[in-house]
Amino acid sequence: MKDLPNIILDLIETTKKHEQYRKKECINLIASEGLKSPAVCQMLDLTHDLATRYAEGNNNKEGHVEKRFYQGQKYSSQIENHTTDAIKSLFQTTWADIRLISGTHANTATFKGLALASKNNKMAVTPLSCGAHISHDYTGLAGSILGLDNINHIYNINEFNIDPDKSAHIIRTTKPGIVTFGGSLFLFPHPIKELKEACKDVNAYIAYDAAHVLGLIAGGQFQDPLREGADFITASTHKTFPGPQGGVIMGIPDTPAKEKAVRKIQHSVFPLTASSTHLGRLPALGIACFEMKIFGQSLAAQIVKNAQTAGQYLYENGVKVVAEHKGFTKSHQLALDIREFGGGNKIAQELEDANIILNKNILPYDDQSDKENPAGLRVGFQDVTRHGMQEGDIKYLCDLMMDVIKGKRSSQQVKVDVMALKEEFSQVKYGFQSVDEALKYAKM
């Protein structure tokens, strides 16, 4: 093994290489990655002391700090309250908890809290093979950590969505305490409105995992889960929502049952899930909320437009894009079936060699026992949109992708054009370029 000084030299050099590679040389199409604005990054740079501090304790029914168990909290508690209010204002909720450090932690606390509130360990979920996040599944935290029993929604593969009629029957028959919506492969709004009566009939709480689509919801370009019948939203704050890495839970606890659930969720946040809440990210999260208030509608609309443009263009040029009869997508994502060209594992690697970064993805009709060789690719358009790409630019990007997918040019040949395209779209749009600019908007 190398000695520590040489390890550190390698660490520093590799970190610099990563920043150059992913930030300046690659086109990022990973659907679960966000892009922070200069103002959000600057806010993170302004909170070095805050990022070293520790805060744990209880919150009240508004999501504000009620009690903290460390001294020196008079400003950090105000920061947490202000950021909580920013989330509540943006999403028009009356309660939120921003102490979670990831979307998976938000799911952990929410699922545990709702199981305690309902006194029911059964949870209806989208099948993992059909796009659910691993945290929903019996093989992930829901089953292996929390001990919840999964009941699968009936999924319509042709529609790439939950079947509302058949799932209503499942819910009424099995009587789960929690019904979840949302996921990781998430092309179309889920049928909350259609299933809320079935959930009400069995006294099930509805939890909506908005990790992937939170920015689209903020921009009014997807469904509005809380107004459609969801009791609680869980989410990451760093995918289509372009904030720092973290998690959030929110809701409108306007009934005794929801108030009870909030108390149980808060207990599940602390002390069961979170201790230190990584305070340094909170001011940046507040800035991201303000950005989405100002720019969110136009950003979200262009993200969806770019995804749909790519779907149509790829389809017209011989690449199978799922859900063609539904317009391919209503979110930031596309799912491609590229078995004809060698499958997701092969093509994802060849695209990576060309500096186009996306991920292989299992599709509902794949052989579920062969997850390492899926038919699909999952493609996300939030990063390239925030860099300023519009429909014409997206078509050119698709041409580069198809050169690789169809073997027209080598990955190394395409890489030259990818790096030139990246350089052309190096700025961040739909956001503040500095904290001072955010202050000017706030004072208008």
C-alpha positions in Angstrom: 0.0 0.0 0.0 1.2 3.5 -0.7 2.1 5.8 2.2 -0.4 8.5 3.2 1.2 11.5 1.5 1.2 9.7 -1.8 -2.4 8.6 -1.3 -3.3 12.3 -0.7 -1.4 13.4 -3.8 -3.3 10.9 -5.9 -6.6 11.9 -4.2 -6.1 15.6 -5.0 -5.1 14.9 -8.6 -8.0 12.5 -9.2 -10.5 15.0 -7.7 -9.2 17.7 -10.1 -9.5 15.2 -13.0 -13.1 14.4 -12.1 -14.1 18.1 -11.9 -12.6 18.7 -15.3 -14.1 15.5 -16.8 -17.7 15.6 -15.6 -18.1 19.4 -15.4 -16.4 20.5 -18.5 -16.0 17.6 -20.9 -19.2 15.4 -20.6 -22.8 15.8 -21.6 -24.8 14.6 -18.6 -28.0 12.7 -19.2 -28.3 10.9 -15.9 -31.9 11.4 -14.9 -31.1 11.5 -11.2 -28.5 14.3 -11.3 -29.2 18.0 -10.9 -27.3 21.1 -11.8 -26.8 23.9 -9.2 -26.7 27.5 -10.3 -23.7 29.8 -9.5 -25.8 31.4 -6.7 -26.6 28.1 -5.1 -22.9 27.1 -5.3 -21.9 30.5 -3.9 -24.3 30.1 -1.0 -22.7 26.8 -0.2 -19.3 28.6 -0.2 -20.7 31.1 2.3 -21.6 28.4 4.9 -18.3 26.8 5.8 -18.8 27.4 9.5 -22.5 26.4 9.4 -21.4 23.1 7.7 -19.3 22.2 10.7 -22.1 22.7 13.2 -24.3 20.1 14.7 -28.1 20.3 15.4 -30.5 17.6 16.6 -33.8 17.8 18.4 -37.5 18.1 17.9 -39.7 20.2 15.5 -43.2 21.4 15.9 -46.3 20.9 13.8 -45.3 23.7 11.4 -41.9 22.0 10.8 -40.1 24.7 12.8 -37.4 24.1 15.4 -39.0 23.3 18.8 -36.1 22.1 20.8 -32.4 21.6 20.1 -30.0 19.7 22.3 -26.9 21.7 21.6 -25.9 25.2 22.5 -25.0 27.9 19.9 -28.2 27.3 17.8 -29.8 30.8 17.8 -29.0 31.5 14.2 -28.9 28.0 12.8 -32.4 27.4 14.1 -33.6 30.5 12.3 -31.9 29.3 9.1 -33.6 26.0 9.4 -37.0 27.7 9.9 -36.5 30.2 7.0 -35.6 27.3 4.7 -38.5 25.2 5.8 -40.8 28.2 5.1 -39.2 28.6 1.7 -40.2 25.0 0.8 -43.7 25.5 2.3 -44.2 28.7 0.3 -43.0 27.2 -3.0 -45.1 24.1 -2.7 -48.1 25.6 -0.8 -47.9 23.2 2.1 -48.4 23.8 5.8 -45.7 21.4 7.1 -42.3 20.3 5.9 -39.3 18.6 7.3 -35.9 19.5 5.7 -33.7 17.7 8.1 -33.2 14.6 5.9 -30.0 14.4 4.0 -31.3 12.4 1.1 -34.5 11.2 -0.6 -33.9 7.7 0.7 -33.7 9.0 4.2 -36.9 10.9 3.6 -38.5 7.6 2.5 -37.2 5.8 5.6 -38.7 8.3 8.0 -42.0 8.6 6.1 -42.6 4.9 5.6 -41.7 4.2 9.3 -43.9 7.0 10.5 -46.9 6.0 8.4 -46.5 2.4 9.5 -46.6 3.6 13.1 -49.5 5.9 12.5 -51.6 3.3 10.6 -50.4 0.4 12.8 -50.2 -1.5 9.5 -46.9 -2.9 8.0 -48.3 -3.5 4.5 -47.4 -1.1 1.8 -48.6 -1.0 -1.8 -45.8 -0.1 -4.2 -45.0 -0.1 -7.9 -43.0 -3.2 -8.8 -39.2 -2.6 -8.7 -39.0 -3.9 -12.3 -41.5 -1.2 -13.4 -39.6 1.8 -12.1 -39.9 1.9 -8.3 -36.9 3.1 -6.3 -35.1 0.4 -4.4 -36.0 2.1 -1.1 -39.7 1.1 -1.8 -38.9 -2.5 -2.2 -38.8 -5.5 0.1 -35.2 -6.0 -1.0 -34.3 -2.5 0.0 -35.0 -0.4 3.1 -38.7 -0.8 3.1 -38.5 -4.6 3.6 -35.0 -5.3 4.7 -34.7 -2.4 7.2 -38.2 -1.4 8.1 -39.8 -4.9 7.8 -42.7 -3.7 5.6 -44.6 -6.2 3.5 -44.8 -5.1 -0.1 -48.0 -5.4 -2.1 -47.4 -4.7 -5.8 -49.6 -2.3 -7.7 -50.8 -3.9 -11.0 -48.7 -2.3 -13.7 -49.8 -1.9 -17.3 -46.7 -2.4 -19.4 -48.3 -1.0 -22.5 -49.2 2.2 -20.8 -46.0 2.4 -18.7 -48.1 3.2 -15.7 -50.0 1.8 -12.7 -53.4 0.2 -13.7 -55.9 2.2 -11.6 -58.8 -0.2 -11.8 -56.9 -3.4 -11.0 -54.8 -1.7 -8.4 -57.9 -0.3 -6.7 -59.1 -3.9 -6.4 -55.7 -4.9 -4.9 -55.8 -2.1 -2.4 -59.3 -2.9 -1.2 -58.6 -6.6 -1.0 -55.2 -6.4 0.8 -55.9 -3.3 2.9 -52.3 -1.8 3.2 -51.6 1.0 5.6 -49.5 2.9 3.1 -49.9 3.3 -0.7 -46.9 4.7 -2.6 -46.6 6.4 -5.9 -43.6 7.8 -7.8 -40.3 6.2 -8.7 -37.0 6.2 -10.6 -38.2 5.3 -14.1 -41.0 7.8 -14.1 -42.4 8.8 -17.5 -46.0 9.7 -16.7 -48.0 11.0 -13.7 -49.3 8.3 -11.5 -53.1 7.8 -10.9 -53.4 9.3 -7.5 -56.9 10.8 -8.2 -58.1 7.5 -9.6 -56.9 5.6 -6.5 -57.5 8.0 -3.6 -61.0 6.6 -2.9 -59.7 3.1 -2.7 -57.0 4.3 -0.3 -59.6 6.2 1.8 -61.8 3.1 1.9 -59.0 1.1 3.7 -57.6 4.1 5.7 -54.3 4.0 3.9 -52.0 6.9 3.8 -50.7 8.0 0.4 -47.0 8.7 0.1 -45.7 10.1 -3.2 -42.0 9.8 -3.9 -41.2 13.0 -6.0 -37.5 12.6 -5.9 -37.2 12.7 -9.7 -40.0 15.1 -10.6 -39.9 17.7 -7.7 -38.6 20.4 -10.0 -41.3 19.7 -12.6 -44.0 19.9 -9.8 -42.5 23.2 -8.6 -42.7 24.5 -12.2 -46.3 23.3 -12.6 -45.4 20.9 -15.5 -46.3 17.6 -13.9 -49.0 16.5 -11.6 -49.7 18.2 -8.2 -49.7 15.3 -5.8 -51.0 17.0 -2.7 -53.9 18.5 -4.6 -54.7 15.2 -6.3 -55.0 13.3 -3.0 -51.5 12.4 -1.7 -51.0 12.9 2.0 -47.3 13.3 2.0 -44.5 14.0 -0.6 -41.0 12.7 -0.1 -38.2 13.9 -2.4 -34.6 14.6 -3.1 -33.6 18.2 -3.6 -31.0 17.7 -6.3 -32.5 16.1 -9.4 -35.0 18.2 -11.5 -35.1 20.4 -8.4 -31.7 22.1 -8.7 -30.6 22.5 -5.1 -27.9 21.0 -3.0 -28.0 17.3 -2.1 -30.6 16.6 0.5 -34.1 15.3 1.2 -37.5 16.7 2.2 -40.9 15.6 3.4 -43.9 17.8 3.1 -47.7 17.7 3.5 -50.9 19.5 4.5 -51.9 17.9 7.8 -55.5 19.1 7.8 -57.1 16.1 9.5 -56.5 14.4 12.9 -55.1 11.3 11.0 -52.6 13.4 9.1 -51.6 15.3 12.3 -51.0 12.0 13.9 -48.9 10.9 10.9 -46.8 14.1 11.1 -46.0 13.4 14.8 -45.0 9.8 13.9 -42.9 10.9 10.9 -41.1 13.6 13.0 -40.3 10.9 15.6 -39.0 8.8 12.7 -36.9 11.7 11.5 -35.4 12.2 14.9 -34.2 10.2 16.7 -34.8 7.2 14.4 -33.3 8.4 11.1 -31.4 11.6 11.3 -29.1 13.2 13.9 -27.0 15.9 12.4 -29.0 17.6 9.6 -26.0 18.9 7.6 -26.9 22.5 8.2 -24.5 23.9 5.6 -26.8 22.9 2.7 -29.9 24.7 4.0 -29.3 28.3 2.9 -28.5 27.0 -0.6 -31.7 25.0 -0.6 -33.6 28.2 0.2 -31.9 30.0 -2.7 -32.9 27.1 -5.0 -36.5 27.5 -3.8 -36.5 31.2 -4.8 -35.0 30.3 -8.2 -37.8 27.8 -8.9 -40.3 30.5 -7.9 -38.8 32.9 -10.5 -37.6 30.5 -13.2 -39.2 27.2 -12.4 -42.1 27.3 -14.8 -40.0 28.1 -17.9 -37.3 25.6 -16.9 -39.7 22.8 -16.2 -41.6 23.4 -19.5 -38.4 23.4 -21.5 -37.2 20.2 -19.8 -40.3 18.3 -20.8 -40.3 19.8 -24.3 -36.7 18.7 -24.8 -37.4 15.2 -23.5 -40.4 14.9 -25.9 -38.4 16.3 -28.8 -35.7 13.8 -28.2 -38.2 11.0 -28.0 -39.9 11.9 -31.3 -36.5 12.4 -33.1 -35.0 9.2 -31.9 -38.1 7.3 -32.8 -38.3 8.8 -36.3 -34.7 7.7 -36.8 -35.1 4.1 -35.9 -34.4 4.0 -32.2 -37.2 2.3 -30.2 -38.5 4.7 -27.5 -41.1 3.3 -25.2 -44.6 4.6 -25.0 -44.6 6.0 -28.5 -48.5 6.1 -28.5 -48.5 8.3 -25.4 -45.9 10.9 -26.7 -43.0 9.1 -25.1 -43.0 11.0 -21.8 -44.5 13.8 -19.7 -41.5 14.1 -17.5 -37.8 14.8 -17.8 -37.0 11.2 -18.8 -37.1 8.8 -21.8 -36.8 5.1 -21.8 -35.1 3.6 -24.8 -35.2 -0.1 -25.8 -32.0 -0.7 -27.6 -31.8 -4.5 -27.7 -31.5 -4.2 -31.5 -28.2 -2.4 -31.1 -26.7 -4.6 -28.3 -28.6 -3.7 -25.2 -28.3 -1.2 -22.4 -25.1 -2.4 -20.9 -23.1 -2.3 -24.1 -24.5 1.0 -25.4 -24.3 2.9 -22.1 -20.6 2.0 -22.0 -20.0 3.1 -25.6 -21.8 6.4 -25.0 -19.7 6.9 -21.9 -16.6 6.4 -24.0 -18.0 9.3 -26.2 -18.5 11.4 -23.0 -22.3 11.1 -23.1 -23.2 9.9 -19.6 -26.5 8.1 -19.0 -27.4 4.8 -17.4 -28.6 1.3 -18.5 -32.0 0.5 -17.1 -34.1 -2.6 -16.8 -37.5 -2.4 -18.5 -40.7 -4.0 -17.2 -40.6 -6.7 -19.9 -36.9 -7.6 -19.4 -35.7 -10.9 -18.0 -35.7 -9.8 -14.4 -33.1 -12.5 -13.5 -30.5 -10.8 -15.8 -30.4 -7.3 -14.5 -26.8 -6.7 -15.7 -27.9 -6.9 -19.3 -31.1 -4.9 -19.6 -32.7 -3.8 -22.8 -33.0 -0.2 -21.8 -31.4 3.1 -21.3 -32.8 5.9 -19.1 -32.1 9.4 -20.4 -32.7 12.6 -18.5 -32.8 16.1 -19.9 -32.8 18.4 -16.9 -29.0 19.0 -17.0 -28.7 19.9 -20.7 -31.8 22.1 -20.5 -30.4 24.1 -17.6 -27.3 24.6 -19.7 -29.5 26.3 -22.3 -30.2 23.6 -24.9 -33.4 23.9 -26.8 -35.1 21.6 -29.4 -32.6 22.1 -32.2 -29.7 21.5 -29.9 -31.4 18.4 -28.5 -31.8 16.9 -32.0 -28.1 17.5 -32.7 -27.3 15.7 -29.4 -29.5 12.9 -30.5 -27.6 12.7 -33.8 -24.4 12.2 -31.8 -26.0 9.6 -29.7 -27.2 7.7 -32.7 -23.8 7.8 -34.3 -22.7 5.7 -31.4 -25.8 3.6 -30.9 -25.9 2.6 -34.6 -22.1 2.3 -34.9 -21.8 5.0 -37.6 -18.7 6.4 -36.0 -16.4 5.3 -33.2 -17.0 6.6 -29.7 -13.6 8.5 -29.9 -14.7 10.2 -33.0 -18.0 11.3 -31.5 -16.3 12.4 -28.3 -14.6 15.3 -30.1 -18.0 16.7 -31.1 -19.5 16.1 -27.7 -16.7 18.1 -26.0 -17.2 20.9 -28.5 -21.0 20.9 -27.8 -20.3 20.9 -24.1 -18.1 24.0 -24.4 -20.8 25.8 -26.4 -23.3 25.2 -23.5 -21.1 25.8 -20.5 -23.2 28.4 -18.7 -26.1 27.7 -16.3 -29.4 29.2 -17.3 -32.8 29.6 -15.4 -31.1 30.7 -12.2 -29.2 33.4 -10.4 -25.6 34.0 -11.3 -24.8 35.3 -7.8 -26.3 35.7 -4.4 -26.3 39.5 -5.0 -28.6 38.8 -8.0 -30.9 36.8 -5.8 -31.0 39.7 -3.3 -32.0 42.1 -6.1 -34.9 39.9 -7.1 -35.9 39.5 -3.4 -36.1 43.3 -3.0 -38.2 44.0 -6.1 
